């Protein structure tokens, strides 16, 4: 058995126990001597904790925006639960598939000749909508993939600079307790030369360690500013990507709406229009009854 290691462990445990007692005494006796932290440092760390909590919430919101299933399986709809997420990975693709499935309703109107479906406004309208939302879903996948960089930036900020700053601040709290304990020993030395000399040397060492830890905390907080600059750039790219997605989505939906007047008034060219609407690639292997040629 390593007695030195065991003795060191007991010494560390004793030190922490003494610091806990010291903290309790400070809480009970507000007039007890206590080294003050640098002005504004405590409030800065409190704000940092609030920033951390808000960024955690933001990260969850962005992840849920990109992939609703990432939050929890319990909130998925029954439709999503029936589908393979690797194939139907956006709400827009789910909507596209639903429109394509709904196009089978046209069979009720034309039970005899399947080819006459090309003149069925309901069938053509559903097919147009399915195609449009499939395109929107594909653009959303592109946006979500590009947004991973922003999520990674948030994760880096939370797991590196923020954690480091909080850890160093906790260490500063311990150094402050060590310093106050050393000051207390000097006050209780009662003028005995040997005892006073040893206590003063301990105080100098504790003061040095405390000052160095204050500097370290300030350096870490300064690093947060450079990281915030990177965040500005990431946020800008995220918003630009979102704007690009919406612009593309509007184009797809506008293109669909342009042909709806032909559908609603049963234009003679409805059959030609239906023939030119391609079935979304995502659903071509699906077991959906679509008349031949569609």
Secondary structure by P-SEA (a helix, b strand, c coil): ccaaaaaaaaaaaaaaaaaaaaaaaaaaccccbbbbcccaaaaaaaaaaaaaaaaaaaaaaaaaaaccccccccccccccccccccccccaaaaaaaaaaaaccccccccccccccccccaaaaaaaaaaaaaaaaaaaaaaaaaaaaaaaaaaaaaaacaaaaaaaaaaaaaaaaaaaaaaaaaaaaccccaaaaaaaaaaaaaaaaaaaaaaaaaaaaaaaaaaaaaaaaaaaaaaaaaaaaaaaaaaaaaaaaaaaaaaaaacccaaaaaaaacccccccccccccccccc
